[in-house]
Amino acid sequence: MKMKKTTIIASVSAALAFGAVTTLADQADAGNDRFKKVLARGELIVGVKADYKPWGFRDSSGKIVGMEVDMANDVAKALGVKLKLIPVQSSNRMQFLQQGKIDLMIATMSDKANRRKVIGITDPNYYTSGTNVLAKKGVVKMWSDLKGKPVCGKQGAFYNKQVTSRYGAKIVAFVGNAEAKQALRDGKCVAWVYDDSSIMADLASGQYNDYEMPMKTEDDTPWGLAVPLDEKDGIWGNFMSGVTYNWHRTGRLIELEKKWGIQPTAYLQAMKKKFEAYQPK
């Protein structure tokens, strides 16, 4: 399938305006194999969450849907290729990218310096969130209330270490979010620690009317999407920088927040304002 050249040029030009395009020397050293394979096969393989509503989850028919799925669709459409989704977990998403099982990862991943050493996280970041807990109303009110108590968490999530080291919580880890939240309902934990944006979505779903998010959010951290490390400074990485820039510039991510019932975030509003000067008149 022929690539949409105007879209590619527009995205890379956007990255240039943002200042994200690397030097010619860097680009010469960067690989472009994965990018070429995407175009040759006519299909983009993206790793997304399948258990993290509303970012990526299965609907009643079993289809994976969500805000990040819509973002993946945007990328495939810009390239003029088909989209294939691969469900990933926090514990395997980076490995899937390194092993070539996916071409792109958009999977609610926090942007950390150690992660940038092994995968190609592009700039600018597309979202941000922080640590909080879901708990039955009145059970806990302050972070210190978690000391010595069992708190449900998801395997591989960085939130677990935060509440253990700071507040002395005893993490009970589960493979998926569904299992962790069921354990909370069953009374095996006093709270479930995770991302505040996910918790807000759960509270808005109507399935947790007896629960609350009582703490002040901590560790506000940007989210990053990623390409293979050796393609970050090549066409693929620069293209995704341009796509992300355009998402912010046009308010596309704000639109998707509203679509998926996510509480509006100050980060997206600030990024739109930051880049609106580049909006074509």
RATA-V21074 format. One record per helix or strand. SS is the DSSP state (H for helix, E for strand). FROM is the first residue (numbers start at 1). TO is the last residue. If there is no record, write none. Layout:
SS_FROM_TO / SS_FROM_TO
This chain:
H_5_18 / H_24_29 / H_33_41 / E_43_48 / E_51_52 / E_56_58 / E_64_65 / H_67_79 / E_82_87 / H_93_98 / E_104_105 / E_110_110 / H_113_116 / E_120_121 / E_127_136 / H_143_146 / E_150_154 / H_159_167 / E_170_174 / H_177_185 / E_191_195 / H_196_204 / E_211_212 / E_218_223 / E_226_227 / H_229_231 / H_235_250 / H_252_259 / H_266_278
